[in-house]
Amino acid sequence: MTTTTTMTPTKPKVLIADDEPNIVISLEYLMKREGYQVLVARDGEQALSMIRAERPALVLLDVMMPGRSGFEVCQSVRTDEAFAGMKIMLLTAKGRDTDVAQGMALGADAYMTKPFSTRELAARVRELLGKDGA
């Protein structure tokens, strides 16, 4: 009897980019429970490096981070055609209409304000990654 791993599809990679340890722990647990490979970046520069190296299917991106803001990271990703299919969800305490509009204008696929429901976040992630069959 032989065993093969070809039947198991690879899990999509999700990058959590946030400088708040408690949020990272919570998101990491949630994304692993949902069946995703999880990567973590603690600031904007590290997020960009990991995006280039790992090419995650989705980036959960905090807007207010040291180094580069989530808005700056989002803009950098969207100006690089190599990352055309990558999904970006901005997570932030900045929930004003102007902040949401700025995030969406920079190319975010979704925007969720903190505090957020983990059930709602998991559903949005499934929705974003399901569109491309990831």
C-alpha positions, 0 to 999 in steps of 0.5 A, a space after each residue: 500500500 502506498 500513500 500519496 500526498 497529491 490528494 491533499 491540496 495545499 492550504 492557502 497562506 495567510 499573512 497576519 501583519 499587526 504589531 499588537 501581540 494579542 491580536 496576532 495570537 487571536 488571528 493566528 489561532 483563528 486562521 489555523 483553525 480555519 485550515 490556513 498556513 499562517 505567517 506573521 509580520 510585526 511591522 510594515 517593512 517585515 510585511 513587505 518582505 514576507 509578501 515578496 518571499 512567501 506570496 500569501 493568498 491573503 494579507 490581514 493588514 493592520 493600518 497603524 504599524 511601525 515602519 510602514 503603515 498598512 496603507 503604504 504596504 497595500 499601495 506597494 503591493 497594488 503597484 507591483 503586478 507580480 502580486 496581482 491576485 493577492 487579496 488584502 483585508 485591512 484591519 484597523 481601529 480607524 473606522 471613519 468613512 474617509 479611512 475606509 474610502 482611503 483603504 479601498 482606493 489604495 486597492 484593499 479587497 476588504 476593510 474591517 474595523 476593530 474590534 471585530 467578530 471572529 466569526 465575521 472575519 472568518 467568513 470574510 476570509 473564506 469569501 475572499 479566498 473562495 473567489 479564486 478557488 484558493 
